[in-house]
Amino acid sequence: MSSAISPTTRAANDNEGPLTQKSLSELIKYYKEAHRVIVQLTAEVNRLPSNQGLPVGHHKFKASDINSYSRIYMSQLDDLKKIFNRKKKRRTNKGNNQAKALFYVSDQLVDFYKNSKLGPADPENPKSKLSKEIDLLTKHHMANSGILTSLITNYIEVNGLKFKPEDNGKAVRFRPDDRMLDAFSDCVYTLKGKNISKRKLRENTPEQKRDEIKEKISQGKKSACERLQERVYKNGESFYEEDNGFLYSSMMAISAFYRIPDYLLTDDERAMLTDEDNVQAAEELQQKLSKITQHRKQTKMAA
């Protein structure tokens, strides 16, 4: 017990994120077993004369040993405070959590990325294909803001859709290709082949959210292009112009049209968004995408 690192200590020192259900189960199991051993040793040592020890392996346990282990046990219980404080701190970092939080995306976005040209999964291995390693999106219909930003940026860069109009006063744009125009021809919420736009909103949906979601659903039959034509950037430019295409900064607006509101989901669907395997898959994909982005930046700087 003194030489091994307890599950509590490992969890307290873990920087990968909040305590998982698996780790919590390990902690409970560890403390039950440790407490049982301490109680058993105490009872057996107390039955011996004070000048004798309890032989266990090559060591003889005395009352002083038991007291020492009890102090270690209590110290490890104190490590639980570190875990609590870490979780509390992470919860206050809303911006970071929101960017990593998983959500479901509508089928239009899933179909768009299936077998799409996204470039290599590993910049050092040109034959690798990123499109083959996005199962979280294409099979589970899940993503987060960071993943979608990276994916649509990759698509635009790899397919050469980005350009800057001759008028230098205008911002960078990208022209939608046929895949985009086809996939984004409507914005109806569909999940794994089912139109869920007509689902009843969850009972706990705030009134303001109800109005917002109903407004988005009402525009579902419009294409992404139509919806963006109604928006104007802060410099006065339209988000979408038929001749010049999309404003580059409108990338996330397009993705947002296909983000399914949490209030339309069932309990089981919501539970899968925090499933350990799905969260882990999102972290691994984000790391892969970050590596690709960094490589692209370095390549442009070296050019």
BELZIFEN-V137246 format. One record per backbone hydrogen bond with DSSP energy under -1.0 kcal/mol. NH is the residue of the N-H (numbers start at 0). CO is the residue of the C=O. E is the energy in kcal/mol with one decimal. If there is no record, write none. Layout:
BEGIN
((NH,CO,E) (NH,CO,E))
END
This chain:
BEGIN
((9,5,-2.2) (10,6,-2.4) (11,7,-2.7) (12,8,-1.9) (23,19,-2.3) (24,20,-2.0) (25,21,-1.9) (26,22,-2.2) (27,23,-2.3) (28,24,-2.3) (29,25,-2.5) (30,26,-2.6) (31,27,-2.0) (32,28,-2.1) (33,29,-2.9) (34,30,-2.2) (35,31,-2.1) (36,32,-2.3) (37,33,-2.3) (38,34,-2.3) (39,35,-2.3) (40,36,-2.8) (41,37,-2.4) (42,38,-2.2) (43,39,-2.1) (44,40,-2.7) (45,41,-2.2) (47,44,-1.4) (51,48,-1.9) (53,60,-3.1) (55,58,-3.5) (58,55,-1.8) (60,53,-3.0) (65,61,-1.8) (66,62,-2.2) (67,63,-1.8) (68,64,-2.5) (69,65,-2.2) (70,66,-1.9) (71,67,-2.0) (72,68,-2.6) (73,69,-2.3) (74,70,-2.3) (75,71,-2.4) (76,72,-1.6) (77,73,-1.6) (79,76,-1.4) (80,77,-1.6) (82,78,-1.5) (83,79,-2.3) (84,80,-2.8) (85,81,-2.3) (86,82,-2.4) (87,83,-2.5) (88,84,-2.3) (89,85,-2.3) (90,86,-1.9) (91,87,-1.1) (93,91,-1.8) (96,92,-2.1) (97,93,-3.1) (98,94,-1.7) (99,95,-1.3) (100,96,-1.6) (102,142,-2.4) (104,140,-2.1) (105,257,-3.2) (106,189,-2.0) (108,105,-1.1) (109,105,-1.3) (110,106,-3.2) (111,107,-1.7) (112,108,-1.6) (113,109,-1.4) (115,112,-1.8) (124,121,-2.6) (127,124,-2.2) (129,118,-2.6) (131,128,-1.2) (132,129,-2.2) (136,133,-1.1) (137,133,-2.6) (138,134,-2.6) (139,134,-1.9) (140,136,-1.1) (141,135,-2.5) (142,102,-2.0) (145,98,-1.4) (147,143,-2.3) (148,144,-2.2) (149,145,-2.0) (150,146,-2.6) (151,147,-2.3) (152,148,-1.7) (153,149,-2.6) (154,150,-2.5) (155,151,-2.1) (156,152,-2.5) (157,153,-3.2) (158,154,-2.0) (159,156,-1.1) (160,155,-2.3) (162,172,-3.0) (169,166,-2.2) (172,162,-2.9) (173,245,-2.4) (174,160,-2.0) (180,176,-2.4) (181,177,-2.3) (182,178,-2.7) (183,179,-2.9) (184,181,-1.1) (186,219,-3.9) (190,193,-2.9) (193,190,-1.2) (195,188,-1.7) (198,195,-1.5) (201,262,-1.9) (204,201,-1.8) (209,205,-2.3) (210,206,-2.1) (211,207,-2.0) (212,208,-2.9) (213,209,-2.5) (214,210,-1.9) (215,211,-1.9) (216,212,-2.6) (217,213,-2.0) (219,216,-1.7) (221,218,-1.4) (223,183,-2.6) (226,222,-2.2) (227,223,-2.2) (228,224,-1.8) (230,227,-1.7) (232,236,-3.9) (235,232,-2.4) (238,230,-2.0) (240,244,-2.1) (244,240,-3.2) (245,173,-2.2) (246,238,-2.8) (247,171,-2.5) (249,246,-2.4) (250,247,-1.3) (253,249,-1.9) (254,250,-1.8) (255,251,-2.4) (256,252,-1.1) (257,254,-1.6) (258,255,-1.3) (259,103,-2.6) (263,260,-1.9) (264,261,-1.6) (269,265,-2.4) (270,266,-2.2) (271,267,-1.5) (273,270,-1.2) (278,274,-2.6) (279,275,-2.6) (280,276,-2.3) (281,277,-2.0) (282,278,-2.0) (283,279,-2.3) (284,280,-2.3) (285,281,-2.5) (286,282,-2.1) (287,283,-1.9) (288,284,-2.5) (289,285,-2.4) (290,286,-1.9) (291,287,-1.7) (292,288,-2.5) (293,289,-2.5) (294,290,-2.1) (295,291,-2.2) (296,292,-2.2) (297,293,-2.3) (298,294,-2.3) (299,295,-2.1) (300,296,-2.2) (301,297,-1.8) (302,298,-1.1))
END
